[in-house]
Amino acid sequence: MPKRELDRERDLATLDQVRVERPRLYEVVLHNDDYTTQEFVVYVLMKFFQHDAATAQQIMLNVHTKGMGVAGVYSRDIAETKAAQVVRYARDNEMPLRCSVQRQSC
């Protein structure tokens, strides 16, 4: 077998042995406060997380009654970006809505 073919076969064999792990997922969590309106939370859930009105309403009720609610689950970079966008949008609209990112429990 020519050297190039041998190298290619060895590279393919090495690729078969490489394990690719799925990236960990992170939750974007909205936190309840006494000032942010429920309507604003629903709007944020629809605007930044593409939830329909009914799903956004349900998540908002979780935030309101349980103190927090998961807005979405993403890779770390996307979750952190979305959380930053939400906080910036809330501040621009004079709302104290808090948003955090936490690793999803398996």
FENCOR-V9181 format. One record per backbone hydrogen bond with DSSP energy under -1.0 kcal/mol. NH is the residue of the N-H (numbers start at 1). CO is the residue of the C=O. Records with the same first field share a line. If there is no record, write none. Layout:
NH=CO, CO
//
This chain:
6=2
7=3
8=4
9=5
10=6
11=7
12=8
13=9
14=10
15=11
16=12
26=74
27=102
28=72
29=100
30=69
31=98
32=67
41=37
42=38
43=39
44=40
45=41
46=42
47=43
48=44
51=45
56=52
57=53
58=54
59=55
60=56
61=57
62=58
63=59
64=60
65=61
66=62
67=63
69=30
71=28
74=26
79=75
80=76
81=77
82=78
83=79
84=80
85=81
86=82
87=83
88=84
89=85
90=86
91=87
92=88
93=89
94=91
95=90
100=29
102=27
104=25
//
